[in-house]
């Protein structure tokens, strides 16, 4: 709810700020003057040995002359204790003896409904816990045992099991007086289109309760036990209680741990969090079924000034790290940033901790790099010095654009300065090589392999992390026009950006065959993550500003010539999604076949038998079939006013 300035001022006037701050610091007796409300202490926001943190009751503010932290009663609790603003107001009003303002009937009714829904979620949690402990949960317990989730961790995270029943939970809730509407409002039951009969949303799944920052269960994540289920993980839908953009798994416990000095570490999934916490990393959290959002970043900064974002070291992980950097840069503030840790390729925290123990994950976290270092690495690739002046100018322009996206003028200035210093050091070997060449009368200096004293193309000039340097993501690729199928995917996303979030994970992991398609796709995902409600016109304009306008026009011309219509702006979203889904399926099929083709060619070289030759020919035939496939989809195009069924 909103609070009036008069109400907040009354709390400030009644409550000395030294009383609020005093719960978190030890006052320095030599410098402090309690009678005057003039108190000094070592700063609670940064490590120091001599007190430079000052709280002044007369002005109602605190200020650290060391790190610059400053604010009033409410800011102190939000910054130090990690509370939300309403939580801080409620606590301080109680300390000051100021009654909270009366809520209107609508607010009271909504909060009463939420309390009721929380009770329903608690009932469901206990039902799932009981099912896991029962004989019916034996297979789920076996799965948890195989994943190394101990009984103690199962109890701490209240893990449960949803039986393979359409109505088991529904009947249990009804027997406990829960209305059909409350079951729908919590997302515990669902129904098919045109069928009013509801059934349990979660069936035959290991259940992970999701809590808010007050520790109340507000949603669930379910891991399928059957391998043939379309969605391995299924989360609760958005409800009155649950917004995935404003929730972090294990958020409440991690916030408390962060207050005690634990590092806040962002990992990908439930089991990663559980493995990290079990190994002693109490500050581990995870977003829920979505990429990192601006709301998540703000939640993290309430918990820690410098949380660590953990990403896989493979291509998809590094792409996700770059998208996160693009998202976070505009919102940096003095003292508020992130570090990025890169895991060994092909391993997540759960795998790493189980295989190599706590020390291996500790090493990953301790080697986390600053955001500015990671941005530099993304832009400089594997550390190769561009030889052409216009290429060096382009690098400088890209870094300047990154820095200019930062909204805070002070942080923006320091990023610009840091990038300028890095550029000077980066290009110094080129200038030194040219000077030495001039001194040698135009001959390359000893040890130089490039012409005119410049290093040979491909000579690394900057030490970057081994993971980044060896990653396929940072290797140069051939320049080629996007294929029709890639153009279909790209233009569908450009004209229907709302579909990106639903297919985000599949798109983030997509391996494009051409560099231009990969670059455009990466920028689309970065823009949609940063502006999740971006319109098609704004997305196209932003891509044009990044130099993709000509490429998009060529893609559109290609599809127009081939009669591909479902990517258009006027196409109904359902038809666009259908076309996109099929294009992705065909694309991934061809990528897989190409991998099999390479393996078959290698096998034929080692064993030139009739069998290996037939295998090679079969794969080539399948690739030809995929390239020529036109999917027939029942009713496809009808929503866009088309009778044709062909894709």
Secondary structure, 3 states (H helix, E strand, C coil): CCCCHHHHHHHHHHCCHHHHHCCCCCECCCCCEHHHCEEEECCCCCCCCCCCEEEECCCCEEEECCCCCEECHHHHHHHHCCCCHHHHHHHHHHHHCCCCCCCCHHHHHHHHHHHHHHHHHHHHHHHHHHHHHCHHHHHHHHHHHHCCCCHHHHHHCCCEEECCCCCHHHHHHHHCCCCHHHHHHCCCEECCCCCCCCEECCCCEEEEEEECCCCCEEEEEEEECCCCCCCCEEECCCCCCCCHHHCCECHHHHHHHHHCCCCCEEECCHHHHHHHHHCCCCCEEECCCCCCCHHHHHHHHHHCCEEEEEECCCHHHHHHHHHHHHHHHCCCECCEEEEEEECCCCCCHHHHHHHHCHHHHHHHHHCCEEHHHHHHHHHHCCCECCCCHHHHHHHHHHHHHHHHCCCCHHHHHHHHHHHHHHHHHHHHHHHHHHHHHHHCCCCCCCCCCCHHHCCCCCCECCCCCHHHHHCHHHCCCCCCCCCHHHHHHHHHHHHCHHHCCCCHHHHHCCCCCCHHHHHHHHHHHHHHHHCCCCCHHHHHHHHHHCCCHHHHHHHHHHHHHHCCCCCCCCCCHHHHHHHHHHHHHHHHHHHHHHHHHHHHHHHHHHCCCHHHHHHHHHHHHHHHHHHHCCCECCCCCHHHCCCCCEC
